Amino acid sequence: MNQPNARIELRIAPDDEHAEETDRFARDLLRAVRELPVDSAELGPGAPPPAGTKGATLAAVGALAIGVSTNAAWDVIKLLISRLMNRRNTLVKLEGLVGSELIRFEGTPAEFEKLAAALAAAKRGGESPAP
């Protein structure tokens, strides 16, 4: 399979009281992302296991790693926005490489929606978005 043109890493920061619910939400979101034409979609890696223990790196709660073509990246972003807008008290951390453009974001779902709108407008106009 070809190397994906876009890499999106999403972290939904849970507070201690809602980690289990955030994990369920992330797994449901992962299933929805996998229904799109993505090259890969996995739970994002967490911290490595403690020294002296056997086992693989655990998945971080609320983290997804998605590989997708640049053309399909917008479909993934639209899905993320639609799912995240209904969450309260959520902090979204997103890092993505779309072609040669690195996108980093940390904020609320509403702020994420504004960023995505600016990126879509820039894409239509063929210019880079303002920081």
MIPA-868263 format. One record per atom (N, C-alpha, C): residue in one letter; x, y negated, z negated. Coordinates in Angstrom, 1 decimal. Each point is the difference from the previous one (the first is absolute). Layout:
// MIPA-868263
["a"; [X; Y; Z]]
...
This chain:
// MIPA-868263
["m"; [0.8; 1.2; 0.0]]
["m"; [-0.8; -1.2; 0.0]]
["m"; [0.9; -1.2; 0.0]]
["n"; [-0.4; -1.1; 0.7]]
["n"; [0.8; -1.2; 0.1]]
["n"; [0.0; -0.7; -1.4]]
["q"; [1.0; -0.8; -0.2]]
["q"; [0.1; -0.9; -1.2]]
["q"; [-1.2; -1.0; 0.1]]
["p"; [-0.7; -0.2; -1.1]]
["p"; [-1.1; -1.0; 0.0]]
["p"; [0.5; -1.4; 0.2]]
["n"; [-0.8; -0.8; 0.7]]
["n"; [0.4; -1.4; 0.2]]
["n"; [-0.3; -0.9; -1.2]]
["a"; [-0.9; 0.5; -0.9]]
["a"; [-0.3; -0.8; -1.2]]
["a"; [0.0; 0.9; -1.2]]
["r"; [0.5; -0.5; -1.1]]
["r"; [0.0; 0.7; -1.2]]
["r"; [-0.7; -0.9; -1.1]]
["i"; [-1.0; 0.6; -0.6]]
["i"; [-0.7; -0.8; -1.0]]
["i"; [0.1; 0.7; -1.3]]
["e"; [0.4; -0.7; -1.0]]
["e"; [0.1; 0.6; -1.4]]
["e"; [-1.0; -0.8; -0.8]]
["l"; [-1.0; 0.6; -0.6]]
["l"; [-1.0; -0.7; -0.8]]
["l"; [0.1; 0.5; -1.4]]
["r"; [-0.1; -0.9; -1.0]]
["r"; [0.0; 0.3; -1.4]]
["r"; [-1.2; -0.7; -0.6]]
["i"; [-0.9; 0.7; -0.6]]
["i"; [-1.1; -0.6; -0.8]]
["i"; [0.3; 0.1; -1.4]]
["a"; [0.3; -1.1; -0.7]]
["a"; [0.5; 0.0; -1.3]]
["a"; [-1.1; 0.3; -1.0]]
["p"; [0.0; 1.1; -0.7]]
["p"; [-1.1; 0.3; -1.0]]
["p"; [0.5; -0.6; -1.3]]
["d"; [-1.0; -0.3; -0.9]]
["d"; [0.4; -0.3; -1.3]]
["d"; [-0.1; 1.4; -0.8]]
["d"; [0.6; 0.0; -1.1]]
["d"; [0.1; 1.3; -0.7]]
["d"; [-1.3; 0.7; -0.2]]
["e"; [-1.1; -0.7; -0.2]]
["e"; [-1.3; 0.6; -0.3]]
["e"; [-0.6; 0.6; 1.3]]
["h"; [0.4; -0.4; 1.2]]
["h"; [-0.7; 0.4; 1.2]]
["h"; [0.9; 0.8; 0.9]]
["a"; [1.1; 0.5; -0.4]]
["a"; [0.9; 0.8; 0.8]]
["a"; [-0.6; 1.2; 0.7]]
["e"; [-0.8; 0.7; -0.7]]
["e"; [-0.7; 1.2; 0.6]]
["e"; [-1.0; -0.4; 1.1]]
["e"; [-0.7; -1.1; -0.2]]
["e"; [-1.0; -0.5; 1.0]]
["e"; [0.8; -0.5; 1.2]]
["t"; [1.1; -0.7; -0.2]]
["t"; [0.8; -0.5; 1.1]]
["t"; [0.6; 1.1; 0.8]]
["d"; [0.4; 1.1; -0.7]]
["d"; [0.5; 1.2; 0.7]]
["d"; [-1.0; 0.6; 0.9]]
["r"; [-1.3; 0.1; -0.5]]
["r"; [-1.1; 0.6; 0.8]]
["r"; [-0.2; -0.9; 1.2]]
["f"; [-0.1; -1.4; -0.2]]
["f"; [-0.2; -0.9; 1.0]]
["f"; [1.1; 0.1; 1.1]]
["a"; [1.2; 0.1; -0.4]]
["a"; [1.1; 0.1; 1.0]]
["a"; [-0.1; 1.3; 0.8]]
["r"; [-0.3; 1.1; -0.7]]
["r"; [-0.2; 1.3; 0.8]]
["r"; [-1.2; -0.1; 1.0]]
["d"; [-1.1; -0.7; -0.4]]
["d"; [-1.1; -0.1; 0.9]]
["d"; [0.4; -0.9; 1.2]]
["l"; [0.8; -1.1; -0.3]]
["l"; [0.5; -0.9; 1.0]]
["l"; [0.9; 0.8; 1.0]]
["l"; [0.9; 0.8; -0.6]]
["l"; [0.9; 0.8; 0.8]]
["l"; [-0.8; 0.9; 1.0]]
["r"; [-1.1; 0.6; -0.5]]
["r"; [-0.8; 0.9; 0.9]]
["r"; [-0.6; -0.9; 1.2]]
["a"; [-0.4; -1.2; -0.4]]
["a"; [-0.6; -0.9; 1.1]]
["a"; [1.1; -0.4; 1.0]]
["v"; [1.2; -0.3; -0.5]]
["v"; [1.0; -0.4; 0.9]]
["v"; [0.4; 1.1; 0.9]]
["r"; [0.0; 1.2; -0.5]]
["r"; [0.4; 1.2; 0.8]]
["r"; [-1.1; 0.2; 1.2]]
["e"; [-1.1; -0.5; -0.1]]
["e"; [-1.0; 0.1; 1.0]]
["e"; [0.3; -1.0; 1.2]]
["l"; [0.9; -0.9; -0.2]]
["l"; [0.4; -1.0; 1.0]]
["l"; [1.1; 0.6; 0.8]]
["p"; [0.4; -0.5; 1.1]]
["p"; [1.1; 0.5; 0.8]]
["p"; [1.4; -0.4; -0.5]]
["v"; [0.3; 0.6; -1.2]]
["v"; [1.3; -0.4; -0.6]]
["v"; [1.0; 1.2; 0.2]]
["d"; [1.3; -0.4; 0.0]]
["d"; [1.0; 1.1; 0.2]]
["d"; [0.2; 0.7; -1.3]]
["s"; [-0.1; -0.7; -1.2]]
["s"; [0.2; 0.7; -1.3]]
["s"; [-0.8; -0.9; -1.0]]
["a"; [-0.4; 0.7; -1.0]]
["a"; [-0.7; -0.7; -1.2]]
["a"; [0.2; 0.9; -1.2]]
["e"; [0.7; -0.5; -1.0]]
["e"; [0.3; 0.8; -1.2]]
["e"; [-0.2; -0.8; -1.2]]
["l"; [-0.1; 0.6; -1.2]]
["l"; [0.1; -0.7; -1.2]]
["l"; [1.4; -0.5; -0.1]]
["g"; [0.1; -1.2; -0.5]]
["g"; [1.4; -0.7; -0.1]]
["g"; [0.8; 0.7; -1.1]]
["p"; [1.3; -0.1; 0.1]]
["p"; [0.8; 0.6; -1.0]]
["p"; [0.0; -0.8; -1.3]]
["g"; [0.2; 0.7; -1.1]]
["g"; [0.1; -0.7; -1.3]]
["g"; [1.4; 0.1; -0.4]]
["a"; [0.2; -0.1; -1.3]]
["a"; [1.4; 0.1; -0.6]]
["a"; [0.5; 1.4; 0.1]]
["p"; [1.3; 0.2; 0.2]]
["p"; [0.6; 1.4; 0.0]]
["p"; [-0.2; 0.6; -1.4]]
["p"; [0.0; 1.3; 0.0]]
["p"; [-0.2; 0.7; -1.3]]
["p"; [1.2; -0.3; -1.0]]
["p"; [-0.3; 0.0; -1.3]]
["p"; [1.1; -0.3; -0.9]]
["p"; [1.2; 1.0; 0.1]]
["a"; [1.2; -0.5; -0.3]]
["a"; [1.2; 0.7; 0.1]]
["a"; [-0.1; 1.3; -0.8]]
["g"; [0.5; 1.1; 0.6]]
["g"; [0.0; 1.3; -0.7]]
["g"; [-1.3; 0.8; 0.1]]
["t"; [-1.0; -0.6; 0.8]]
["t"; [-1.2; 0.8; 0.2]]
["t"; [0.0; 0.5; 1.4]]
["k"; [-0.8; 1.0; 0.2]]
["k"; [-0.2; 0.5; 1.4]]
["k"; [-1.3; -0.5; 0.5]]
["g"; [0.0; -0.3; 1.3]]
["g"; [-1.3; -0.4; 0.6]]
["g"; [0.3; -1.1; 1.0]]
["a"; [-1.0; -0.2; 0.8]]
["a"; [0.1; -1.0; 1.1]]
["a"; [-0.5; -1.4; -0.6]]
["t"; [0.3; -1.0; 0.8]]
["t"; [-0.5; -1.3; -0.3]]
["t"; [-1.5; 0.0; -0.1]]
["l"; [-0.5; -0.6; -1.0]]
["l"; [-1.5; -0.1; -0.1]]
["l"; [-0.5; -1.1; 0.8]]
["a"; [-1.3; 0.1; 0.4]]
["a"; [-0.6; -1.1; 0.8]]
["a"; [-0.4; -1.1; -1.0]]
["a"; [0.2; -1.2; 0.4]]
["a"; [-0.4; -1.2; -0.8]]
["a"; [-1.5; -0.1; 0.1]]
["v"; [-0.6; -0.4; -1.1]]
["v"; [-1.4; -0.2; -0.1]]
["v"; [-0.4; -1.2; 0.9]]
["g"; [-0.9; 0.2; 0.9]]
["g"; [-0.4; -1.1; 0.9]]
["g"; [0.9; -0.4; 1.1]]
["a"; [0.9; 0.9; 0.4]]
["a"; [1.0; -0.4; 1.0]]
["a"; [-0.2; 0.9; 1.3]]
["l"; [0.0; -0.7; 1.1]]
["l"; [-0.1; 0.7; 1.3]]
["l"; [1.1; -0.4; 0.9]]
["a"; [0.5; 0.9; 0.8]]
["a"; [1.0; -0.3; 1.1]]
["a"; [-0.6; 0.5; 1.3]]
["i"; [-0.1; -0.9; 0.9]]
["i"; [-0.7; 0.2; 1.3]]
["i"; [0.9; -0.3; 1.2]]
["g"; [0.2; 0.9; 0.9]]
["g"; [0.7; -0.3; 1.2]]
["g"; [-1.0; 0.0; 1.2]]
["v"; [0.1; -1.0; 0.8]]
["v"; [-1.0; -0.2; 1.0]]
["v"; [0.6; -0.8; 1.2]]
["s"; [-0.6; 0.1; 1.2]]
["s"; [0.4; -0.8; 1.1]]
["s"; [-0.4; -1.4; -0.2]]
["t"; [0.7; -1.0; 0.6]]
["t"; [-0.3; -1.4; -0.2]]
["t"; [-1.5; -0.3; 0.4]]
["n"; [-0.4; 0.6; 1.1]]
["n"; [-1.4; -0.2; 0.4]]
["n"; [-1.0; 0.5; -1.0]]
["a"; [0.2; 1.1; -0.6]]
["a"; [-1.0; 0.5; -1.0]]
["a"; [0.2; -0.6; -1.4]]
["a"; [1.1; -0.7; -0.2]]
["a"; [0.2; -0.6; -1.4]]
["a"; [-1.2; -0.9; -0.4]]
["w"; [-0.5; -0.8; 1.0]]
["w"; [-1.1; -0.9; -0.4]]
["w"; [-1.3; 0.8; -0.4]]
["d"; [-0.2; 1.2; 0.6]]
["d"; [-1.1; 0.8; -0.5]]
["d"; [0.2; 0.5; -1.5]]
["v"; [1.2; 0.3; -0.3]]
["v"; [0.4; 0.4; -1.4]]
["v"; [-0.2; -1.2; -0.9]]
["i"; [0.4; -1.2; 0.4]]
["i"; [-0.1; -1.2; -0.9]]
["i"; [-1.5; -0.3; -0.2]]
["k"; [-0.8; 0.1; 1.1]]
["k"; [-1.4; -0.3; -0.2]]
["k"; [-0.7; 1.0; -0.9]]
["l"; [0.4; 1.3; 0.0]]
["l"; [-0.5; 1.0; -0.9]]
["l"; [0.4; -0.4; -1.4]]
["l"; [1.3; -0.3; -0.2]]
["l"; [0.4; -0.3; -1.3]]
["l"; [-0.7; -1.2; -0.6]]
["i"; [-0.2; -1.1; 0.8]]
["i"; [-0.8; -1.1; -0.5]]
["i"; [-1.4; 0.4; -0.4]]
["s"; [-0.7; 0.7; 0.9]]
["s"; [-1.4; 0.3; -0.3]]
["s"; [-0.1; 0.9; -1.3]]
["r"; [1.0; 0.8; -0.2]]
["r"; [-0.1; 0.9; -1.3]]
["r"; [0.5; -0.8; -1.2]]
["l"; [0.9; -0.9; 0.2]]
["l"; [0.6; -0.7; -1.2]]
["l"; [-0.9; -1.2; -0.5]]
["m"; [-0.8; -0.5; 0.9]]
["m"; [-0.8; -1.2; -0.3]]
["m"; [-1.0; 0.3; -1.2]]
["n"; [-0.4; 1.2; -0.1]]
["n"; [-1.0; 0.4; -1.1]]
["n"; [0.7; 0.2; -1.3]]
["r"; [1.3; 0.0; -0.1]]
["r"; [0.7; 0.3; -1.3]]
["r"; [0.2; -1.3; -0.8]]
["r"; [-0.3; 0.0; -1.2]]
["r"; [0.2; -1.1; -0.9]]
["r"; [1.3; 0.2; -0.8]]
["n"; [0.6; -1.1; -0.4]]
["n"; [1.2; 0.1; -0.8]]
["n"; [1.1; 0.9; 0.6]]
["t"; [0.1; -0.2; 1.3]]
["t"; [1.0; 0.9; 0.8]]
["t"; [1.1; -0.9; 0.5]]
["l"; [1.2; 0.4; -0.1]]
["l"; [1.2; -0.6; 0.6]]
["l"; [0.5; 0.8; 1.1]]
["v"; [0.0; -0.5; 1.2]]
["v"; [0.5; 0.7; 1.2]]
["v"; [1.4; -0.4; 0.3]]
["k"; [0.9; 1.0; 0.2]]
["k"; [1.3; -0.2; 0.4]]
["k"; [0.2; 0.7; 1.3]]
["l"; [0.4; -0.8; 1.1]]
["l"; [0.1; 0.6; 1.3]]
["l"; [1.3; -0.4; 0.6]]
["e"; [0.7; 1.0; 0.5]]
["e"; [1.2; -0.3; 0.8]]
["e"; [-0.1; 0.8; 1.3]]
["g"; [0.2; -0.7; 1.1]]
["g"; [-0.2; 0.6; 1.3]]
["g"; [1.0; -0.5; 1.0]]
["l"; [0.4; 0.9; 0.9]]
["l"; [0.8; -0.4; 1.1]]
["l"; [-0.8; 0.3; 1.2]]
["v"; [-0.4; -1.1; 0.7]]
["v"; [-0.8; 0.2; 1.2]]
["v"; [0.9; -0.5; 1.2]]
["g"; [0.5; 0.9; 0.8]]
["g"; [1.0; -0.3; 1.0]]
["g"; [1.2; -0.5; -0.7]]
["s"; [0.4; -1.2; 0.2]]
["s"; [1.2; -0.5; -0.7]]
["s"; [-0.4; -1.0; -1.1]]
["e"; [-1.3; -0.2; -0.2]]
["e"; [-0.5; -0.9; -1.0]]
["e"; [-0.2; 0.6; -1.4]]
["l"; [0.7; -0.5; -1.0]]
["l"; [-0.2; 0.5; -1.3]]
["l"; [-1.1; -0.8; -0.7]]
["i"; [-0.9; 0.7; -0.6]]
["i"; [-1.1; -0.7; -0.7]]
["i"; [0.0; 0.5; -1.4]]
["r"; [0.1; -1.0; -1.0]]
["r"; [-0.1; 0.3; -1.4]]
["r"; [-1.1; -0.8; -0.6]]
["f"; [-0.7; 0.7; -0.9]]
["f"; [-1.2; -0.7; -0.6]]
["f"; [-0.2; 0.6; -1.4]]
["e"; [-0.4; -0.9; -0.9]]
["e"; [-0.4; 0.4; -1.3]]
["e"; [-1.1; -1.0; -0.4]]
["g"; [-1.2; 0.5; -0.3]]
["g"; [-1.1; -0.8; -0.4]]
["g"; [-1.3; 0.7; -0.1]]
["t"; [-1.1; -0.7; -0.1]]
["t"; [-1.3; 0.6; -0.1]]
["t"; [-0.5; 0.5; 1.4]]
["p"; [-1.0; 0.8; 0.0]]
["p"; [-0.6; 0.4; 1.2]]
["p"; [-0.5; -1.2; 0.9]]
["a"; [-0.5; -1.0; -0.6]]
["a"; [-0.5; -1.2; 0.7]]
["a"; [1.2; -0.7; 0.7]]
["e"; [1.1; -0.1; -0.7]]
["e"; [1.2; -0.6; 0.6]]
["e"; [0.5; 0.9; 1.1]]
["f"; [-0.1; 1.3; -0.2]]
["f"; [0.5; 0.9; 1.1]]
["f"; [-0.9; -0.2; 1.2]]
["e"; [-1.3; -0.2; -0.1]]
["e"; [-0.9; -0.2; 1.1]]
["e"; [0.4; -1.3; 0.7]]
["k"; [0.4; -1.0; -0.7]]
["k"; [0.4; -1.3; 0.6]]
["k"; [1.3; 0.2; 0.8]]
["l"; [1.0; 0.8; -0.5]]
["l"; [1.2; 0.3; 0.7]]
["l"; [-0.3; 0.7; 1.2]]
["a"; [-0.8; 1.0; 0.0]]
["a"; [-0.3; 0.8; 1.2]]
["a"; [-0.7; -0.8; 1.0]]
["a"; [-0.8; -1.0; -0.4]]
["a"; [-0.7; -0.9; 1.0]]
["a"; [1.1; -0.8; 0.7]]
["a"; [0.9; -0.5; -0.8]]
["a"; [1.1; -0.8; 0.6]]
["a"; [0.9; 0.8; 0.9]]
["l"; [0.3; 1.2; -0.4]]
["l"; [0.8; 0.9; 0.9]]
["l"; [-0.8; 0.3; 1.3]]
["a"; [-1.3; 0.3; -0.1]]
["a"; [-0.8; 0.3; 1.2]]
["a"; [0.0; -1.2; 0.9]]
["a"; [-0.2; -1.2; -0.5]]
["a"; [0.0; -1.3; 0.8]]
["a"; [1.4; -0.2; 0.7]]
["a"; [1.1; 0.3; -0.8]]
["a"; [1.3; -0.1; 0.6]]
["a"; [0.2; 1.0; 1.1]]
["k"; [-0.5; 1.2; -0.2]]
["k"; [0.1; 1.0; 1.0]]
["k"; [-0.7; -0.4; 1.3]]
["r"; [-1.2; -0.5; -0.1]]
["r"; [-0.8; -0.5; 1.1]]
["r"; [0.7; -1.1; 0.7]]
["g"; [0.7; -0.9; -0.7]]
["g"; [0.7; -1.1; 0.5]]
["g"; [1.4; 0.3; 0.5]]
["g"; [0.5; 1.2; -0.4]]
["g"; [1.3; 0.4; 0.4]]
["g"; [1.1; -0.7; -0.8]]
["e"; [-0.3; -0.5; -1.2]]
["e"; [1.0; -0.7; -0.8]]
["e"; [0.2; 0.7; -1.3]]
["s"; [1.1; -0.3; -0.7]]
["s"; [0.2; 0.6; -1.3]]
["s"; [-0.9; -0.8; -1.0]]
["p"; [-0.5; 0.7; -1.0]]
["p"; [-0.8; -0.7; -1.0]]
["p"; [0.8; -0.8; -0.9]]
["a"; [-0.6; -1.0; -0.6]]
["a"; [0.7; -0.9; -1.0]]
["a"; [0.2; 0.8; -1.3]]
["p"; [1.1; -0.2; -0.7]]
["p"; [0.2; 0.8; -1.3]]
["p"; [-1.0; -0.4; -1.0]]
